[in-house]
Amino acid sequence: MGKMESKSEIRKKVLALRDRLGPMERKRSEILMTERILGHQWYYKAKELLIFLSYGSEIDTAPIWEEALRQGKKVYVPCVLGEYMEFFRISGKADLQPGYKGIPEPVDIDKREKFVFTVEKTDSALMLMPGVAFDPVRNRIGYGKGFYDRYLADKMGLHTIAIGYDCQMVSAIEAEENDIRPMQVICL
């Protein structure tokens, strides 16, 4: 058995694969993912949706959060605050501006509702999280800053689904102590 690839090696390889996906493949995966999430029981039950806004070559989440808003769900998106990240409620594209690394973030966060997790929300909130790579036992490699691991550290029971393209699924990722695995991983 060979030595397991390091996280940085996997990150580099998978990002290169993801960046090379063609527009047809992207569109197909985006449509399938949107259908899969909108039909998911956790989504159906969720009154609150915590969702990342796509950046670079990530799978496009706009069709999901736009539909959630149409359905009257509360939609929260992440905002990086130093070493940490918090989720703030938005009501549409007009509430966004380029933030951390150019990723869209909510404007005027001091005037916005912040997502506050309570045990009662384990069934009524759903988080869709990004990642670079995933393995069959739900280990996840993010972008190396640990924002999601820190955010989820005190939110046990929050429903989390990591989503991405097929090419982001790898055979094995070495887990570290602080890594928090999503409850489900869906790569299409």
KAPE-V293259 format. One line per field, one symbol per residue. ss: DSSP state (H for helix, E for strand, - for the rest). phi: phi as a letter, one per 40 degrees, with the letter a starting at -180 (. if undefined). psi: psi as a letter, one per 40 degrees, with the letter a starting at -180 (. if undefined). A space follows every 50 residues. Layout:
# KAPE-V293259
ss: ???
phi: ???
psi: ???
This chain:
# KAPE-V293259
ss: ------HHHHHHHHHHHHH---HHHHHHHHHHHHHHHH--HHHHH--EEE E----------HHHHHHHHH---EEEEEEEE--EEEEEEE--HHHEEE-H HH-EEE--HHH--E----HHHH--EEEEE---EEE----EE-----HHHH HH------EEEEEE-HHHEE-------------EEEE-
phi: .cccccdcccdcccccccccccdccdcccccccdcccccccccdcccbbb accdafcccccddccccdcdcgccbbbcbcbgcbbbbbcbbidccbacbd fgcdbccfccbbcccbcbdccdbbbbbbbcicabbcbgcbbccgcgdccc ccdbbdgccbbcbacdcccbcabccbdccbcccabbbb
psi: hihhiidddddddddddddehiddddddddddddddddehddddehdhhh iihiibeihhedddddddddeeihhhiihhgbeiiihihieideeiihbh fehhiiifdeeihihhhiddedeeihhhiaidiiiefeiihaeeeedddd dedffhehhhhhiaideehidihhiidehhhidihhh.
